[in-house]
Amino acid sequence: MVSSKKTNLSIITVNFGHAKNIQSLWQSIKKFPPSIPWELIIVDNHSPRQENKSLTQYFQNEPHVHIISLTQNIGFGRGNEEGVKFAQGDILTFINPDIEVTNHCFNSLIETIQNQPKIGIAAPLLQTKNGKILPTARCFPSFWSLVGKRLWGIQSNQKPNHPISTEWVQGSFLVMKKNFFTEILEGFDQRFFLFFEDTDLCRRTWEKGYKVVQVPSAIAFHSEKRLSGEDVLTSLFKKTFWIHITSAFKYFQKYKKKKKPQIF
């Protein structure tokens, strides 16, 4: 499973109420592991005590799984940053708890990052278990595109035949070199508690002269339901909707006087 040699890949996931999902993620990683030495870092974002305890018990005999327990919920980006502080790998994977990987998924992404130095971020093709391709490769948002998404949703993508450049990719599963993340991007923008930190990260990648690509030979399973994807009436009564609105406002404020970076 994991070599005793130096860790080359650090897989980081942030948990808040998804302990069962993490167990499924773990089982898929064990079934389809990367070919290079790796570690799994679970950042528990101040989940209820019983859930934190169940995670610790579940992984207590897994020496290459590390659990970081935080004393408060600090959000998605900052939670991942805590995992990066602990990470021993030269390559980072940020992955949501509700992802399940498939055969060759990690290897395809790692090879893309290692062999093409102008690629900053690589992401897999995400699909449901019944084969529906999820629309995770997108154009940078505008106010009206967000309104349309809430009213009509996003159309499913067609599967590309080769790696494609994309303006931004959903942050459910991102792979990049550690020094690129820490030194060139200087991490996540911590003004975003949840939502838009992935959009912002990809935009800064393009601004620095690097690509964001989706790699169709890397496939992972993901639920079709997203926190930011519910209809307007349902969303109005949920805290996550207002966090999404707040993050959108911060994103548009940050980039309102900036030109869209060149995509190549």
C-alpha positions in Angstrom: 0.0 0.0 0.0 2.4 2.7 1.2 6.1 2.4 0.8 8.5 3.1 3.7 10.4 5.4 1.3 9.9 9.2 1.3 6.3 10.3 0.8 5.8 11.8 -2.7 2.1 12.4 -2.6 0.0 14.0 0.2 -3.7 13.5 -0.1 -5.6 16.0 2.0 -9.3 16.0 2.9 -11.2 18.3 5.1 -14.0 16.7 7.2 -17.1 18.3 8.8 -19.8 15.7 9.3 -18.7 13.3 6.6 -17.0 10.5 8.5 -18.9 7.8 6.6 -17.9 9.3 3.3 -14.3 9.4 4.3 -14.4 5.7 5.0 -15.6 5.1 1.4 -12.9 7.4 0.1 -10.3 5.5 2.0 -11.5 2.2 0.7 -11.3 3.4 -2.8 -7.8 4.8 -2.3 -6.7 1.4 -0.9 -8.2 -0.4 -3.8 -6.7 2.0 -6.5 -3.7 3.6 -4.8 -1.1 5.8 -6.5 2.0 4.1 -7.7 4.2 6.5 -5.7 4.5 6.6 -1.9 1.6 8.5 -0.4 -0.1 9.6 2.8 -3.7 10.6 3.7 -4.2 13.6 5.9 -7.6 14.1 7.4 -8.3 17.6 8.7 -11.3 17.4 11.1 -12.8 20.9 11.0 -14.2 20.7 14.6 -16.8 18.0 13.9 -19.0 16.8 16.8 -16.9 15.0 19.3 -18.5 11.6 18.6 -17.7 11.9 14.9 -14.1 12.9 15.6 -13.8 9.9 18.0 -15.2 7.5 15.4 -12.7 8.7 12.8 -9.8 8.3 15.2 -10.9 4.8 16.1 -11.5 3.8 12.4 -8.0 4.8 11.4 -6.1 4.0 14.6 -4.2 1.0 13.0 -3.4 2.9 9.8 0.1 4.4 10.3 0.0 6.4 7.1 -3.3 8.1 7.8 -2.9 11.3 9.9 -5.8 13.1 11.6 -5.5 16.7 12.5 -8.3 17.8 14.9 -9.1 21.5 14.9 -10.7 23.3 17.8 -12.9 25.4 15.5 -14.4 25.2 12.0 -12.0 27.5 10.0 -13.5 26.8 6.6 -12.5 24.8 3.5 -9.4 26.7 2.3 -7.8 27.3 5.7 -8.6 23.7 6.7 -6.7 22.4 3.7 -3.9 24.8 4.6 -3.5 23.0 8.0 -3.1 19.8 6.1 -0.4 21.3 3.9 1.6 22.3 6.9 1.7 18.7 7.9 2.2 17.3 4.4 5.4 15.5 3.6 4.8 15.0 -0.2 6.1 16.9 -3.1 2.7 16.7 -4.8 -0.6 17.7 -3.1 -4.1 16.4 -3.7 -7.0 18.3 -2.3 -10.0 15.9 -2.3 -13.5 16.1 -0.9 -14.7 13.3 1.5 -17.5 12.3 -0.9 -15.1 11.3 -3.7 -14.3 7.8 -4.7 -11.3 7.2 -7.0 -11.0 4.7 -9.8 -8.2 2.7 -11.3 -5.3 4.8 -12.7 -7.0 8.0 -11.5 -4.1 9.2 -9.3 -1.4 8.1 -11.7 -2.9 9.9 -14.7 -3.1 13.2 -12.7 0.4 12.8 -11.2 1.9 12.1 -14.6 0.2 15.1 -16.1 1.7 17.4 -13.3 5.1 15.8 -13.5 5.5 15.7 -17.3 4.1 19.1 -18.2 5.7 21.9 -16.2 3.3 24.6 -17.4 0.3 22.8 -15.9 -0.3 24.2 -12.5 -3.5 22.3 -11.5 -4.8 19.0 -12.8 -8.3 17.7 -12.1 -10.1 14.4 -13.0 -13.3 13.9 -14.8 -16.0 13.6 -12.1 -19.1 11.5 -12.8 -21.9 9.8 -10.9 -21.8 6.0 -10.5 -24.4 5.7 -13.2 -22.1 7.3 -15.6 -23.4 10.9 -15.8 -20.5 13.3 -16.5 -20.6 16.2 -14.0 -20.0 19.8 -15.2 -17.0 20.6 -13.1 -14.9 22.3 -15.8 -16.3 25.8 -16.2 -15.9 29.4 -17.3 -15.2 32.1 -14.7 -18.5 33.2 -13.2 -20.5 36.3 -13.8 -23.4 37.6 -11.8 -25.8 36.4 -14.5 -24.2 33.0 -14.8 -24.7 32.5 -11.1 -28.4 33.5 -11.3 -28.8 31.1 -14.2 -27.2 28.3 -12.3 -29.6 28.8 -9.4 -32.6 28.9 -11.7 -31.8 26.3 -14.3 -28.8 24.4 -13.0 -25.7 23.5 -15.1 -25.8 21.2 -18.1 -23.8 18.0 -18.0 -20.5 17.9 -19.9 -19.5 15.6 -22.7 -16.4 13.5 -22.0 -13.4 15.1 -23.8 -10.9 12.8 -25.6 -7.8 14.4 -24.2 -6.7 16.8 -21.4 -8.5 20.2 -21.9 -7.6 23.6 -20.6 -10.4 25.1 -18.5 -10.8 28.5 -16.9 -11.6 26.9 -13.5 -12.4 23.5 -12.2 -14.5 22.5 -9.2 -12.3 22.1 -6.1 -13.6 18.6 -5.2 -10.4 17.0 -6.5 -7.3 19.0 -7.4 -3.7 17.9 -7.9 -0.7 20.2 -8.0 3.0 20.4 -6.9 3.4 21.5 -3.3 5.9 24.3 -4.2 3.5 25.6 -6.8 0.8 25.9 -4.2 2.9 27.3 -1.4 5.4 29.5 -3.3 3.7 30.6 -6.5 0.1 30.7 -5.5 0.9 31.3 -1.8 -2.0 29.1 -0.8 -5.8 29.6 -0.7 -7.1 33.2 -0.3 -8.4 33.0 3.2 -11.0 35.6 2.8 -13.2 32.7 1.3 -14.5 30.6 4.2 -16.3 28.3 1.8 -17.1 28.5 -2.0 -15.1 30.4 -4.6 -11.7 29.5 -3.1 -11.4 27.0 -6.0 -12.4 29.6 -8.6 -10.0 32.1 -7.2 -7.1 29.5 -7.0 -7.6 28.6 -10.7 -7.8 32.2 -11.7 -4.5 33.0 -10.0 -3.0 29.9 -11.6 -3.8 31.4 -15.1 -2.6 34.9 -13.9 0.8 33.3 -13.0 1.1 31.9 -16.5 0.2 28.2 -15.7 -2.6 26.0 -17.0 -5.6 24.4 -15.3 -6.5 21.2 -17.0 -9.1 18.4 -16.7 -7.7 15.0 -17.5 -10.4 12.6 -18.9 -8.2 9.5 -18.3 -8.5 10.2 -14.6 -12.1 9.4 -13.5 -13.5 9.7 -10.0 -17.0 9.3 -8.6 -18.9 12.1 -7.0 -22.4 12.8 -5.9 -24.5 14.9 -8.2 -25.8 17.0 -5.3 -23.7 19.9 -4.2 -24.0 22.4 -1.4 -24.2 25.3 -3.8 -26.4 23.6 -6.3 -29.9 23.6 -4.8 -32.8 25.7 -6.1 -33.4 29.2 -4.9 -36.4 28.6 -2.6 -34.8 25.6 -0.9 -31.5 27.5 -0.5 -32.9 30.6 1.1 -33.4 28.7 4.4 -29.9 27.2 4.5 -26.7 28.8 6.0 -24.6 27.5 3.1 -26.6 29.6 0.6 -25.7 32.8 2.4 -22.1 31.7 2.7 -22.1 31.2 -1.0 -23.6 34.7 -1.6 -21.0 36.2 0.7 -18.1 34.5 -1.1 -19.5 35.5 -4.5 -19.6 39.1 -3.4 -15.9 38.8 -2.2 -14.9 37.2 -5.5 -16.5 39.9 -7.7 -15.1 42.7 -5.5 -11.6 41.2 -5.8 -11.7 40.9 -9.6 -14.0 43.7 -10.6 -11.2 45.9 -12.0 -9.1 43.0 -13.4 -9.1 41.6 -16.9 -9.7 37.9 -17.4 -6.4 36.1 -17.7 -5.4 34.6 -21.0 -6.4 30.9 -21.4 -4.1 28.8 -23.5 
